[in-house]
Amino acid sequence: MIKNNDFGDAGNLLNFISVLPLRTSDPELPKLVQSKNIIGHVTDGKLILIRFNMNKVKPMYHKILLPTDGSKFAEKAAQHAIWIASKSNAEIIVLNVIETSSLVGLPAEDLIVKIKEMLKEEGRRSLEKISEMVTESEKESKIEDIKITLKSEEGSPADSILKTIEKENIDLVVMGTSGKHGLDRFLLGSVTEKVVRSAKCPVLSVHS
C-alpha cells in the first residue's frame, strides 16, 4: 500500500509518496506514474515517487504563440507547444499569417481576390490541423483540456508575429525553422530568424 508522507521542509511544494522496489506489484502504481504531477526517480534499485503540489507551483508560461503555415515544420513545432502547454496549463494561440506583399503589382484585381481567397482557405486548413492535433493529444495522453485560440491575419509574417507577442503578452513562441516551401531562409532571412532577433520573450525554434 502506498502511503503519503510529507517531504521535509519542501512539503509545500513536494509530497514524498513512497520508496518502492522496481518490481513492485502495487495496483496503485500505474495510476500514479501516469499522473503528470508525479516524478519517478530510480536509485539503488528502488523507485522513488514524488508528487508535485501544482497549487504551489507558479507556471512559467501562461500564453504560448504557435505560428503555422500548414507545413510539416509547423506541425512538428505544434507537438512541442502542445506538450509544454499540457505541463504548464498554458493557452496556445495559433497564428496563421497570409503573406500579401507578393500580390502587390498584379494587373488583374479579380486575380488578386481569387489568390487571397485561396490563401485564406489554406490558412483555415492549417489552423484546423493544429486544433485537431490538440484534440488528439488530449485523448491519447488523457490530459486536461488545453485552451486554444485560432487567429488569422494578413501582412508580413514576422511583423504579425512580433505584434501578436506584444498584444497578447506572449510568454513563449514555438515555431519551425523553415516555412512551407523551405525557401524563407534565402529570402531576406527566415521569419524564424527575424522573430528570434526581435522577440521580447523566449523563442523555441524546432527543427524538422
C-alpha positions as CSV (number, residue, x, y, z in Angstrom):
1,M,0.0,0.0,0.0
2,I,1.4,3.4,-1.0
3,K,1.2,5.9,1.8
4,N,1.6,9.7,1.5
5,N,4.2,11.4,3.7
6,D,5.4,15.0,4.0
7,F,8.6,15.6,2.1
8,G,10.5,17.5,4.8
9,D,10.8,21.3,4.5
10,A,9.8,21.1,0.9
11,G,6.3,19.9,1.9
12,N,4.7,23.0,0.5
13,L,5.9,22.0,-3.0
14,L,6.5,18.3,-2.9
15,N,4.9,15.3,-1.3
16,F,7.0,12.2,-0.7
17,I,4.8,9.3,-1.8
18,S,6.9,6.2,-1.3
19,V,10.1,4.2,-2.0
20,L,9.2,1.0,-3.8
21,P,11.1,-2.0,-5.2
22,L,11.4,-1.7,-9.0
23,R,9.3,-4.9,-9.4
24,T,6.5,-3.7,-7.2
25,S,3.0,-5.1,-8.0
26,D,1.2,-2.3,-6.1
27,P,-2.0,-1.8,-8.1
28,E,-1.9,2.0,-7.4
29,L,1.5,2.4,-9.1
30,P,0.3,2.6,-12.8
31,K,-2.2,5.3,-11.9
32,L,0.5,7.3,-10.1
33,V,3.1,7.0,-12.8
34,Q,0.6,8.2,-15.4
35,S,-0.1,11.3,-13.4
36,K,1.5,14.5,-14.9
37,N,2.2,15.7,-11.3
38,I,4.3,12.6,-10.4
39,I,8.0,12.2,-10.9
40,G,9.7,8.8,-10.6
41,H,13.4,8.6,-9.8
42,V,15.4,5.3,-9.7
43,T,18.2,4.9,-7.2
44,D,19.8,1.9,-5.5
45,G,17.3,-0.5,-7.2
46,K,14.3,1.4,-5.9
47,L,11.7,3.7,-7.4
48,I,11.2,7.0,-5.5
49,L,7.8,8.6,-6.3
50,I,7.4,12.3,-5.7
51,R,4.2,14.3,-6.3
52,F,4.3,18.0,-7.2
53,N,1.8,20.1,-5.4
54,M,0.7,22.0,-8.5
55,N,-1.3,24.5,-6.4
56,K,2.0,25.8,-5.1
57,V,3.9,25.8,-8.4
58,K,3.8,29.0,-10.4
59,P,3.7,28.2,-14.1
60,M,6.4,29.6,-16.2
61,Y,4.3,30.0,-19.3
62,H,0.7,31.3,-19.5
63,K,0.4,32.0,-23.2
64,I,2.3,30.2,-26.0
65,L,2.3,31.6,-29.5
66,L,2.4,28.9,-32.3
67,P,2.7,30.4,-35.8
68,T,1.6,28.0,-38.5
69,D,1.6,27.9,-42.3
70,G,0.4,24.3,-42.6
71,S,3.9,22.9,-43.2
72,K,5.4,19.8,-41.6
73,F,7.8,22.1,-39.8
74,A,4.9,23.9,-38.2
75,E,3.3,20.6,-37.2
76,K,6.5,19.5,-35.6
77,A,6.6,22.7,-33.6
78,A,3.0,22.1,-32.6
79,Q,3.9,18.9,-31.0
80,H,6.3,20.7,-28.7
81,A,3.9,23.5,-28.0
82,I,1.1,21.1,-27.1
83,W,3.4,19.2,-24.7
84,I,4.6,22.4,-23.0
85,A,1.0,23.7,-22.7
86,S,-0.2,20.4,-21.1
87,K,2.5,20.6,-18.5
88,S,2.1,24.3,-17.6
89,N,-1.7,24.8,-18.2
90,A,-0.9,27.5,-20.7
91,E,-3.1,28.7,-23.5
92,I,-1.9,28.2,-27.1
93,I,-2.5,31.0,-29.6
94,V,-2.2,29.6,-33.1
95,L,-1.5,32.2,-35.7
96,N,-1.7,32.0,-39.4
97,V,-0.4,35.0,-41.4
98,I,-1.4,35.4,-45.0
99,E,1.5,37.0,-46.9
100,T,0.1,39.6,-49.2
101,S,3.2,41.5,-50.3
102,S,3.7,39.2,-53.3
103,L,0.3,40.2,-54.6
104,V,1.1,43.9,-55.0
105,G,1.5,44.9,-58.6
106,L,-0.6,42.1,-60.1
107,P,-2.5,43.5,-63.1
108,A,-5.9,42.0,-62.5
109,E,-7.9,42.8,-59.4
110,D,-10.1,39.7,-59.7
111,L,-6.9,37.6,-59.8
112,I,-5.7,39.2,-56.5
113,V,-9.1,38.4,-55.0
114,K,-9.0,34.8,-56.1
115,I,-5.5,34.3,-54.8
116,K,-6.4,35.9,-51.5
117,E,-9.3,33.5,-51.1
118,M,-7.1,30.5,-51.9
119,L,-4.5,31.7,-49.3
120,K,-7.3,32.2,-46.7
121,E,-8.6,28.7,-47.3
122,E,-5.1,27.3,-47.0
123,G,-4.7,29.2,-43.7
124,R,-8.0,28.0,-42.4
125,R,-7.0,24.4,-43.0
126,S,-3.6,24.9,-41.3
127,L,-5.4,26.2,-38.2
128,E,-7.9,23.4,-38.2
129,K,-5.0,20.9,-38.4
130,I,-3.4,22.3,-35.2
131,S,-6.8,22.2,-33.5
132,E,-7.2,18.5,-34.4
133,M,-3.7,17.8,-33.1
134,V,-4.6,19.3,-29.8
135,T,-7.8,17.2,-29.6
136,E,-5.9,14.0,-30.5
137,S,-3.3,14.7,-27.8
138,E,-5.9,15.3,-25.2
139,K,-7.5,11.9,-26.0
140,E,-4.2,9.9,-26.3
141,S,-2.5,11.4,-23.3
142,K,-5.7,11.8,-21.2
143,I,-4.7,15.3,-20.3
144,E,-7.0,18.1,-19.3
145,D,-8.5,20.4,-21.9
146,I,-5.9,22.7,-23.4
147,K,-7.2,26.2,-24.2
148,I,-6.5,27.1,-27.8
149,T,-7.2,30.3,-29.7
150,L,-7.1,30.4,-33.6
151,K,-6.1,33.7,-35.3
152,S,-5.6,34.7,-38.9
153,E,-4.0,37.9,-40.1
154,E,-2.8,39.5,-43.4
155,G,0.6,41.0,-43.8
156,S,4.3,40.3,-43.1
157,P,4.6,37.0,-41.1
158,A,7.5,38.2,-38.9
159,D,5.8,41.6,-38.2
160,S,2.5,40.0,-37.4
161,I,4.2,37.5,-35.0
162,L,6.1,40.3,-33.2
163,K,2.9,42.4,-32.9
164,T,1.0,39.4,-31.5
165,I,3.7,38.8,-28.9
166,E,3.2,42.4,-27.6
167,K,-0.6,42.5,-27.9
168,E,-1.2,39.1,-26.3
169,N,1.6,39.3,-23.7
170,I,3.1,36.0,-25.0
171,D,5.5,34.2,-22.7
172,L,6.9,31.7,-25.3
173,V,6.9,31.4,-29.1
174,V,7.3,27.9,-30.6
175,M,7.9,27.8,-34.3
176,G,9.5,25.7,-37.1
177,T,12.9,26.7,-38.6
178,S,11.5,26.7,-42.1
179,G,8.3,27.6,-43.9
180,K,6.0,25.6,-46.2
181,H,8.4,25.8,-49.2
182,G,11.6,25.7,-47.2
183,L,12.9,28.8,-49.0
184,D,12.4,31.5,-46.4
185,R,16.0,31.4,-45.2
186,F,17.1,32.5,-48.7
187,L,14.5,35.3,-49.0
188,L,15.7,38.2,-46.8
189,G,16.4,35.9,-43.9
190,S,13.9,33.5,-42.4
191,V,10.9,34.5,-40.5
192,T,12.1,32.5,-37.5
193,E,15.5,34.3,-37.5
194,K,13.7,37.7,-37.5
195,V,11.5,36.7,-34.6
196,V,14.4,35.3,-32.6
197,R,16.3,38.5,-33.1
198,S,13.5,40.8,-32.2
199,A,11.1,39.0,-29.8
200,K,11.0,40.1,-26.2
201,C,10.1,36.6,-25.0
202,P,11.8,33.2,-25.4
203,V,11.6,31.6,-28.8
204,L,11.8,27.9,-29.3
205,S,12.8,27.1,-32.9
206,V,12.1,23.5,-33.8
207,H,14.0,21.6,-36.5
208,S,12.1,19.1,-38.5
